[in-house]
Amino acid sequence: MSILPELFWSFVQVGAFSVGGGYAAMPLIQAQVVESHAWLTMREFTDLITIAEMTPGPIAVNAATFVGIRIAGFAGAVVATFGCILPSLFIVSLLAFVYYRYKSLALLQSVLGALRPAVVALIAAAGLGILKQVVFAGQAMAPQNVQWVGVALFAAAFGILRRRRWSPILVISLCGAGGLALGLLAG
Amino acid sequence: MERPVRRPLLELFLSTLYISAFTFGGGFVIITLMKRKFVDELHWIDEPEMLDLTALAQTCPGAIAVNAAILVGWHVAGPAGIAVAVLGTILPPMVILTVISFFYAAFAANRYVALVLQGMQAGVAAVILDVVCGLGEKQLKARSPVHLLIMAGAFAATFFGKVNVICILLTAAAVGAVAALPQRRKGARG
């Protein structure tokens, strides 16, 4: 099999079986890219994960682009990314159809009503997980590990967002600039 | 009031492009940014529906951001909306990763890049928790004991118990289905 169809098929599998997004996709990508095809070494794969975490976008799309570019240039990136989103296009469209068709049924109303508070809880947990990373930078939760720059930026951003309807993207960008400035001042 | 948008497809494309370029740190970040844009700003989607779409995006296989883009795109403009929203969502990571793939070692080790990213992470946490405060308040005001129990249980299960997200959503769905049974019986009798 030539490289482009092989690349496409590998990422179709990643897209079809990574339920739960992000970190669920990582072992699948590793299995395809490092173990069955040896397109990347383990070292390159670890770099890829670091970069994927540092740059915007879903890890699976980042990985597809990175691997595609490295082994087959720009065409490789397009083919791998398309493969990765193709299963979603089918499965999600089907579920969306079902949702809009039947959402007024009492049974589905009750199920959705119960799902909404669970989704709020999941978003809260994801936010607190990121906040923990900001405050302790991945170290033990102890007073001497507190990252004061991060705490100050979070408090300022949260205060602004609660009181004024600033654009979230403006707030995130200002935090990035603040982090650079305060980090340089702190030496 | 619904703000009239002359070119919904263009607006959809630019919105998803803009949101995706700033989505550091996983699917829930893009969900909160989409909520601010499509629910609070453009009023294209109402809040309960956004939560439903989140549950769907989370349960389907694939990247949550792409799944959410498919759902929002479908809602706004059908198949054309899907194409536009998905393209807007995957373009920024594709372009950025293409550029970075040529000098990734230098990028990953750069101190200034790390400082900016750490700062942005604080902003991301603030945005998510601000959206959570709004959504949580509404759940509290609705005063449904079952829903409040689900919210507390789901939070404890994911944050402390590290229970799989899909299991949590399926359990909540099952609770909702069971809660619908007595209503249905009542309906059958009356």
Interface residues (C-beta under 8 A of the other chain):
Chain A: G15 A16 F17 S18 V19 G20 G21 G22 Y23 A25 D47 T50 I51 A52 E53 M54 T55 P56 G57 P58 I59 A60 V61 N62 T65 F66 I69 R70 F74 A77 V78 T81 C84 I85 P87 S88 L89 I91 V92 S93 L95 A96 Y99 Y100 K103 A106 L107 Q109 S110 V111 L112 G113 A114 L115 R116 P117 A118 V119 V120 A121 L122 I123 A124 A125 A126 G127 L128 G129 I130 L131 Q133 V134 A137 Q147 V149 G150 V151 L153 F154 A157 F158 L161 R162 R165 S167 P168 I169 V171 I172 S173 L174 C175 G176 A177 G178 G179 L180 L182 G183 L184
Chain B: Y18 I19 S20 A21 F22 T23 F24 G25 G26 G27 F28 V29 I31 T32 L33 R36 D40 P48 L51 D52 T54 A55 L56 A57 Q58 T59 C60 P61 G62 A63 I64 A65 V66 N67 I70 L71 W74 H75 I82 V86 T89 I90 P92 P93 M94 I96 L97 T98 I100 S101 Y104 A105 F107 A108 Y112 V113 L115 V116 L117 Q118 G119 M120 Q121 A122 G123 V124 A125 A126 V127 I128 L129 D130 V131 V132 C133 L135 G136 Q139 S144 V146 H147 L148 I150 M151 A152 G153 A154 F155 T158 F159 N164 V165 I166 I168 L169 T171 A172 A173 V175 G176 A177 A179 A180 Q183 R184 G187
